[in-house]
Amino acid sequence: GTMRPGTVVELAGRNGLALPSDDPTELYHYVSLDDFLRVFWLVQSTLGGRADWARLAYESVLDAGAAGVVYRETFFTPARHLAAGQNLADVVAGLAEGLAAGEDETGVRVMLICDMDRAYGGAAGRELVERLVELRRAGAPGTERVLGIGLDSTELGVDPVDFADAYRLAARAGLRRTAHQGETTPPATIASCLDVLGAERIDHGLTLLDDPELTRRLADRRIPLTVCPTSNIRIANAVQRLEDHPYADMRAAGLLATLNTDDPAMIDLDLATEYAAVQTAYGYSWEDMVSIAIDGVEATWLDDGERNRLRHRVEAAAAQLQPRADPG
């Protein structure tokens, strides 16, 4: 989702993959999440091996740094590549190589979340987690960057409970847990991710406000939501305008609703643009936007010491950058 269009074309040519167009952005128009996934899977298929994963990771860090990102927990979804014969160890090692090179140039820090693809089912999800746990125990290169696991791809027609075994295994191995849910499914599926899967974060969670009791529960427990408003417009077509998105209502309800980008290169987006768009749409003040950034720090899976250092860094930058009042 962070692959530059030029890289899509170059890797496709190198790996013998025919694209419908020499300009992938001509394909980047979607009427639903499942419609987007068809294009996403095509872009995914250009990753032919470890060097490609390293390039993807490296360029993603450079692009994030240019948008002001200082820390990120990034998803990777290897199911289709593993099914095609790639090795998880090579995928993770390639990502780690690229991330390290990008970090050296930018000062951005990036950790990883290994996502299960719902389309492959619960058994494949458990197999993925089992292999990841094995690699971590063996000290395989790059596995120290993998903080946790997640669940993505189509929500329709897939019960998240099918992945309960994979989540239990991840919990026993000390991996953190999140799940994409509630982008196109009702609040009950969000509750299943919390109660059955043991998810500690929810990605998207757009329908949550339809269940006031569940909303209060997440607000009281400060369970983070990684919300991607522009993605929900351009990919899921959940709403037509940012002004119609539930993000402001989520914040007003006391939810720990953070701002994020989902597949930014495929919707011509970066985090700075997302922040600016949300500020304009809801008339948020400078203080409101700083509060959103600090909530993003709270939602991370860093340990307490690292989280506090990151918070202080963001607060110091906010104090330095704060607009001065007009003396007139």
Residue pairs with C-beta under 8 A, 6 or more apart in sequence:
1 40
1 43
1 75
1 262
1 263
1 264
1 265
1 266
2 56
2 59
2 60
2 63
2 64
2 74
2 263
2 264
2 265
3 11
3 43
3 46
3 56
3 59
3 60
3 265
3 266
4 59
4 63
4 265
5 23
5 24
5 25
5 265
7 46
7 55
7 56
7 59
8 19
8 24
8 43
8 46
9 19
9 22
9 23
9 24
11 17
11 46
11 47
11 48
11 52
11 55
12 18
12 19
12 46
14 48
15 46
15 48
15 52
17 45
17 46
19 42
20 26
20 27
21 27
24 43
25 268
27 39
27 42
28 39
28 266
28 267
28 268
30 36
30 39
30 234
30 235
30 237
31 237
32 184
32 236
32 237
33 154
33 155
33 156
33 183
33 184
33 235
33 236
34 154
34 156
36 235
36 236
36 263
36 266
37 153
37 154
39 266
40 263
40 266
41 80
43 266
44 77
44 80
44 81
45 80
45 84
46 52
47 53
47 56
47 81
49 86
49 90
49 94
50 90
50 91
50 93
50 94
50 97
51 94
52 94
53 90
53 91
53 94
53 95
53 98
54 94
54 95
54 97
54 98
54 101
55 98
56 95
56 98
57 94
57 95
57 96
57 97
57 98
57 99
57 102
57 110
58 97
58 98
58 99
58 101
58 102
59 98
59 102
60 74
60 98
60 102
60 110
61 98
61 99
61 101
61 102
61 103
61 105
61 106
61 108
61 110
62 102
62 105
62 106
63 264
63 265
63 270
64 72
64 106
64 108
64 110
64 270
64 271
65 102
65 105
65 106
65 107
65 108
66 270
67 270
67 271
67 272
67 273
68 271
68 272
69 108
69 271
70 107
70 108
70 109
70 310
70 313
70 314
71 108
71 109
71 110
71 297
71 300
71 302
71 310
72 108
72 109
72 110
72 111
73 110
73 111
73 112
73 113
73 147
73 300
73 301
74 110
74 111
74 112
74 113
75 112
75 113
75 114
75 115
75 150
75 152
76 91
76 95
76 112
76 113
76 114
76 115
77 115
77 116
77 117
77 152
77 153
78 86
78 88
78 91
78 114
78 128
79 116
79 117
79 119
79 120
79 124
79 128
80 117
81 91
82 88
82 91
82 128
83 120
88 128
88 131
88 132
88 135
89 135
89 140
89 141
92 112
92 114
92 132
92 135
92 140
92 141
92 142
92 143
92 145
92 146
93 140
93 141
93 142
94 142
95 112
95 142
95 145
96 112
96 141
96 142
96 145
97 142
99 110
99 112
99 145
102 108
102 110
103 109
103 110
110 145
111 145
111 146
111 147
111 301
112 142
112 145
112 146
112 147
113 146
113 147
113 148
113 149
113 150
113 176
113 178
114 128
114 129
114 132
114 146
114 148
114 149
114 150
115 149
115 150
115 151
115 152
115 180
116 124
116 125
116 128
116 129
116 149
116 150
116 151
116 152
116 163
116 166
117 124
117 125
117 152
117 153
118 151
118 152
118 153
118 154
118 155
118 158
118 160
118 163
119 153
119 154
119 158
121 162
122 162
122 163
122 164
122 165
122 166
125 151
125 162
125 163
125 166
126 163
126 165
126 166
126 169
128 166
129 149
129 166
129 169
129 170
129 173
129 175
130 169
132 143
132 146
132 149
132 175
133 169
133 170
133 173
133 175
135 143
136 143
136 144
136 146
136 173
146 175
147 175
147 176
147 301
148 170
148 175
148 176
148 177
148 178
148 301
149 166
149 167
149 170
149 175
149 176
149 177
149 178
150 177
150 178
150 179
150 180
150 203
151 160
151 163
151 178
151 179
151 180
151 181
151 193
151 197
152 180
152 203
153 180
155 180
155 181
155 183
155 184
155 185
155 189
156 184
156 185
159 189
159 192
160 179
160 181
160 189
160 192
160 193
160 196
160 197
161 192
161 196
161 197
163 197
164 196
164 197
167 177
167 196
167 197
167 198
167 199
168 198
170 177
171 177
171 198
176 200
176 201
176 301
177 197
177 198
177 199
177 200
177 201
178 199
178 200
178 201
178 202
178 203
178 226
179 193
179 197
179 199
179 201
179 202
179 203
180 203
180 204
181 189
181 190
181 192
181 193
181 199
181 202
181 203
181 204
181 205
182 189
182 190
182 202
182 204
182 205
182 206
182 207
182 208
183 204
183 205
183 206
183 207
183 232
183 236
183 238
184 236
184 238
185 207
186 207
186 210
187 207
187 208
187 210
187 211
187 214
188 211
190 202
190 205
190 207
190 208
190 211
190 214
191 211
191 214
193 199
193 202
194 202
194 223
200 223
200 224
201 223
201 224
201 225
201 226
201 299
202 208
202 218
202 223
202 224
202 225
202 226
203 225
203 226
203 228
204 225
204 226
204 227
204 228
204 232
204 262
205 218
205 225
205 227
205 250
205 257
206 227
206 232
206 236
206 238
206 246
208 214
208 215
208 218
208 225
208 250
208 255
209 215
209 246
209 249
209 250
209 253
215 253
215 255
217 223
218 225
218 255
218 256
219 253
219 254
219 255
219 256
222 256
222 298
223 256
224 256
224 258
224 295
224 298
224 299
225 250
225 255
225 256
225 257
225 258
226 258
226 260
226 299
227 247
227 250
227 257
227 258
227 259
227 260
228 259
228 260
228 261
228 262
228 274
229 242
229 245
229 247
229 259
229 274
229 277
229 278
229 281
230 242
230 261
230 267
230 269
230 273
230 274
230 277
231 261
231 262
231 263
231 267
231 269
232 238
232 239
232 245
233 239
233 240
233 241
233 242
233 245
234 267
234 269
235 262
235 263
235 266
235 267
238 245
239 245
241 281
242 277
242 278
242 281
242 282
243 281
243 282
245 281
247 257
247 259
247 278
247 282
248 281
248 282
250 257
251 257
251 292
256 295
256 298
256 299
257 295
258 292
258 295
258 296
258 299
259 271
259 274
259 275
259 278
259 292
259 296
260 271
260 274
260 296
261 269
261 270
261 271
261 274
264 270
264 271
275 289
275 292
275 293
278 284
278 289
278 292
279 288
279 289
282 288
284 292
286 322
286 323
290 314
290 315
290 318
293 314
293 318
294 311
294 314
294 315
297 307
297 310
297 311
297 314
298 307
298 311
300 307
300 310
302 310
